[in-house]
Amino acid sequence: MNEPIVGVLLAGGLSRRMGGGDKCLRRLGDRTILERIVATLRPQVGPLVLNANGDPSRWAGFGLPVAGDVVEGHAGPLAGVLTGLDWARDHAPDARWVASVATDAPFLPGDLVIRLAEALKREGTDLACARSGGRVHPVFALWPVRLAEDLRRAMLEEDMRKVGAWTARYRTAVVDFAVEPVDPFFNANRPEDLKEAERLLESGVVR
């Protein structure tokens, strides 16, 4: 797919299981989780935008544009996806695709976007998303900007909130990623997950 793809970093959640705050700003080794994810995703996409709510000044050190949810009420990751689609339309008009990633996955694959794009093109689908260990990860996905208004209607008129329920309406390519030596979609949702990520890092299994 020889065209720009906008990357959207989904950081709009409330992080309840981590005790509140921005879990992606927790440190893992010598960097924050978000720093790790940005370093992995940036080479894979063109423009990169951070979807986050609240005071944007706390993200100033990342040098990224910050876009708050376009649907009010902490409506979940679909609101972040829609925000990314809107941002791409307004700020990167040449981009027809948005790649979304959650910002609690410190071991993100370095070939995520290219593999999603290849599968989408090969299978002729509307969307593409990742899967590992038999589990689908619908927020690690490639979305067409053209579906922005469909998603907006679903969220505002149908109160759609579940990512899988919405993507089920479209043809979706699913790309499998190996879970050895570590699941690349391991997510640090809770304090104990962060400890496990630290253990994996210290063991040399991941960097």
C-alpha positions in Angstrom: 0.0 0.0 0.0 2.2 2.8 -1.3 0.3 5.7 0.2 0.4 7.5 3.6 -1.2 5.8 6.5 -2.1 7.9 9.6 -1.2 6.2 12.9 -3.5 6.9 15.9 -2.4 6.1 19.4 -5.4 5.3 21.5 -4.9 6.7 25.0 -8.3 8.0 25.8 -9.3 5.4 28.4 -9.7 6.0 32.2 -7.2 3.3 33.2 -9.3 2.1 36.1 -7.6 -1.3 36.4 -4.2 0.5 36.7 -5.6 2.7 39.4 -6.3 5.7 37.2 -4.0 8.2 35.5 -2.3 7.6 32.1 -1.1 4.0 32.2 1.0 4.6 29.0 3.1 7.1 31.0 4.2 4.4 33.5 7.9 3.6 33.1 9.0 0.3 31.7 12.8 0.0 31.9 14.4 3.2 30.8 11.3 4.6 28.9 7.6 5.0 29.4 5.3 2.6 27.7 4.2 5.3 25.3 7.8 6.1 24.3 8.3 2.4 23.4 5.1 2.3 21.3 5.9 5.6 19.5 9.4 4.3 18.7 7.9 1.1 17.2 4.9 2.7 15.4 6.5 5.8 14.0 8.5 4.1 11.2 5.4 2.2 10.1 3.2 5.1 9.4 3.1 8.7 8.1 1.5 11.3 10.3 1.0 10.2 13.9 -1.7 11.5 16.3 -2.4 10.8 19.9 -6.0 10.4 21.0 -6.2 11.5 24.6 -8.7 13.4 26.7 -8.1 16.0 29.4 -5.3 18.5 29.6 -3.1 18.1 26.5 -0.1 19.7 28.1 0.9 16.5 29.8 1.8 15.1 26.4 3.9 18.1 25.4 7.2 16.1 25.6 6.2 13.7 22.8 5.9 16.4 20.1 2.6 14.8 18.8 -0.7 16.4 17.9 -3.3 15.5 20.5 -6.9 15.0 19.6 -9.6 14.4 22.2 -12.6 12.1 21.6 -15.1 13.5 19.1 -17.8 11.6 20.9 -18.3 12.7 24.5 -18.7 10.6 27.6 -15.6 8.3 27.4 -17.2 6.2 24.8 -14.4 3.7 24.5 -11.9 2.8 21.8 -14.4 3.3 18.9 -14.5 7.0 19.9 -10.7 7.0 19.5 -10.9 5.3 16.1 -13.5 7.8 14.9 -11.3 10.7 16.3 -8.4 9.3 14.2 -10.5 9.0 11.1 -11.7 12.6 11.5 -8.1 13.8 12.2 -6.9 12.1 9.1 -9.6 13.6 6.9 -8.8 17.1 8.3 -5.0 17.0 8.6 -3.8 14.4 6.1 -6.2 14.5 3.2 -4.0 12.3 1.1 -4.3 9.4 3.6 -7.1 7.0 3.0 -6.2 4.7 5.9 -5.7 4.9 9.7 -3.8 2.4 11.7 -4.9 2.3 15.3 -3.0 0.8 18.3 -3.7 0.7 22.0 -1.1 2.4 24.1 -0.9 -0.3 26.8 1.0 -2.8 24.5 4.7 -2.2 25.1 5.9 -5.0 22.8 4.0 -3.9 19.7 5.2 -5.7 16.5 7.5 -3.7 14.2 5.7 -5.1 11.1 2.2 -4.6 12.3 1.0 -2.0 9.8 2.7 -3.5 6.7 1.2 -6.9 7.4 -2.3 -5.5 8.0 -2.0 -3.5 4.7 -0.8 -6.5 2.8 -3.6 -8.7 4.1 -6.3 -6.1 3.3 -5.0 -5.6 -0.2 -4.6 -9.4 -0.8 -8.0 -10.3 0.5 -9.9 -7.2 -0.8 -11.5 -6.5 2.5 -12.8 -3.3 4.1 -10.7 -3.6 7.3 -7.8 -5.6 8.7 -7.0 -6.4 12.4 -4.5 -8.5 14.3 -4.8 -11.8 16.1 -2.5 -13.7 18.4 -2.9 -16.9 20.3 -6.4 -17.3 18.8 -7.5 -14.0 20.2 -8.6 -11.2 17.9 -7.3 -7.7 18.8 -9.8 -5.3 17.0 -8.1 -2.1 18.1 -4.9 -3.1 16.5 -6.3 -2.5 13.1 -6.3 -0.7 9.7 -9.4 1.4 9.0 -10.6 3.2 5.9 -11.2 6.9 6.3 -14.3 6.5 4.1 -16.1 4.7 7.0 -16.0 7.7 9.3 -19.6 8.8 8.8 -20.8 5.2 9.1 -19.0 4.9 12.4 -20.3 8.3 13.6 -23.9 7.3 12.9 -23.5 3.9 14.6 -22.1 5.6 17.8 -24.5 8.5 17.9 -27.7 6.9 16.7 -27.2 3.3 17.8 -25.1 3.9 20.9 -22.5 1.5 19.4 -19.6 0.9 21.7 -18.2 -2.5 21.1 -15.4 -2.6 18.5 -16.1 -6.1 17.4 -19.8 -5.5 17.0 -19.1 -2.7 14.6 -16.3 -4.4 12.6 -18.6 -7.5 12.2 -20.6 -5.4 9.7 -17.6 -5.3 7.3 -15.3 -7.7 5.6 -12.2 -7.9 7.8 -8.9 -9.6 7.1 -7.4 -11.1 10.3 -3.6 -11.4 10.5 -2.0 -13.9 12.9 1.1 -12.9 14.9 3.2 -15.5 16.8 3.1 -15.4 20.6 6.6 -16.7 21.1 8.8 -15.6 22.7 6.1 -13.2 23.9 2.7 -12.1 22.7 3.3 -8.8 20.9 -0.1 -7.6 22.1 0.6 -8.2 25.8 -1.2 -5.4 27.5 -0.2 -3.7 30.7 -3.7 -3.0 32.1 -3.0 -3.7 35.8 -0.1 -3.2 38.2 0.7 -7.0 38.0 0.8 -6.8 34.2 3.4 -4.0 34.5 5.5 -6.2 36.8 5.3 -9.1 34.3 6.4 -6.7 31.5 9.4 -5.6 33.7 10.3 -9.3 34.2 10.1 -10.0 30.5 12.3 -7.0 29.8 14.9 -7.9 32.5 15.0 -11.5 31.2 16.1 -10.3 27.7 13.1 -11.9 26.0 12.1 -8.5 24.7 13.9 -5.1 24.5 
